[in-house]
């Protein structure tokens, strides 16, 4: 990957972390839906980074999509 791509991915990650923090501050009872797929795993990873070293301040709700 080129330096440009890594910088761009870093910007996207920083923006995602900022959004997680905004949601946690703005809404009373947010939740993160989790199916176990690659998209859900990525979101959980970003949420963990956003609130490290503490816990994610909202529940993860498992959703069985039935997709295998």
C-alpha positions in Angstrom: 0.0 0.0 0.0 1.2 3.5 -0.7 1.7 6.2 1.9 -1.3 8.0 0.4 -3.6 4.9 1.0 -2.3 4.5 4.6 -2.9 8.2 5.3 -6.4 8.0 3.8 -7.2 4.9 5.9 -5.9 6.7 9.0 -8.2 9.6 8.3 -11.2 7.3 7.8 -10.4 5.6 11.1 -10.1 8.9 12.9 -13.4 10.1 11.6 -15.1 6.8 12.6 -13.7 7.1 16.1 -14.9 10.7 16.3 -18.4 9.6 15.3 -18.5 6.9 18.0 -17.5 9.4 20.6 -20.1 11.9 19.4 -22.9 9.3 19.4 -22.0 8.2 23.0 -22.1 11.8 24.1 -25.2 12.9 22.3 -27.6 9.9 22.7 -29.0 8.5 25.8 -29.1 4.8 25.0 -27.1 3.9 21.8 -26.3 0.3 20.9 -24.1 -1.4 18.4 -25.7 -4.2 16.4 -23.3 -7.1 15.9 -23.8 -10.1 13.6 -20.3 -11.5 13.7 -19.5 -10.6 10.1 -16.4 -8.7 9.0 -18.3 -5.3 9.0 -19.5 -5.9 12.6 -16.1 -7.0 13.7 -14.5 -3.9 12.2 -17.1 -1.6 14.0 -16.4 -3.3 17.3 -12.7 -2.9 16.8 -13.2 0.8 16.1 -15.5 1.3 19.1 -12.9 -0.4 21.3 -10.2 2.0 20.0 -12.5 5.0 20.5 -13.0 4.3 24.2 -9.7 2.6 25.2 -8.5 2.0 27.8 -12.1 1.9 29.2 -15.1 -0.2 28.1 -17.4 0.6 25.2 -20.1 2.7 26.9 -23.1 1.0 25.2 -24.2 -2.5 24.7 -23.4 -4.8 21.7 -26.6 -6.4 20.5 -26.2 -9.7 18.7 -28.3 -9.9 15.5 -28.6 -13.3 13.8 -29.0 -12.5 10.1 -29.3 -16.1 9.2 -26.7 -15.6 6.5 -24.0 -18.2 6.5 
